[in-house]
């Protein structure tokens, strides 16, 4: 699947589209930074290049992958979100990362919610997990805001991560999880909204 054939998703503030060469500098800078410590980083330039190539190749192999998140108003890149299922992964994962200077604006919540809705509605997924470093409290909080719960019985990637299981499509339809997420996204989209406390993605 060429990157031009990757579906584009739109939300209130964001456009999710396939990763392109022009997006690589932000990706490289983020994975060279301390922010990537919970995702295998920091990486040297060669490692970052190989991972970025894998992000694009994943779309060709699996038919889905990680979208690049763009600000709808400015077109600047903000991070990535989507599906991830490389070899040795026990289950299909929903993952995300936001560039260090873009955190705390609700972008990961908005993008991941859209990605999950696509996977459930368009690809027929019956569920998903997120593998998270137990020290990555920001990602744990985000998973919980998405309705995911810790699954102590699930197989982990390498024994050093915890598994958060996302609600199934049926549970999403039968609960108020989606409504709560939409309400929170609406707050972040309000220019008068000033979140307080710890920056959440």
Secondary structure, 3 states (H helix, E strand, C coil): CCHHHCCCEECCCEEEECCCHHHHHHHHHHHCCHHHHHHCCCCCHHHHHHHHHHHHHHHHHHCCCEEEEEECCCCCEEEEEEEECCCCCCCCEEEEEECHHHCCCCHHHHHHHHHHHHHHHCCCCCCCEEEEECCCHHHHHHHHHCCCEECCCCCCCCCCEEEEECCCHHHHHCCCHHHHHHHHHHHHHCCCCCCCCCCCC
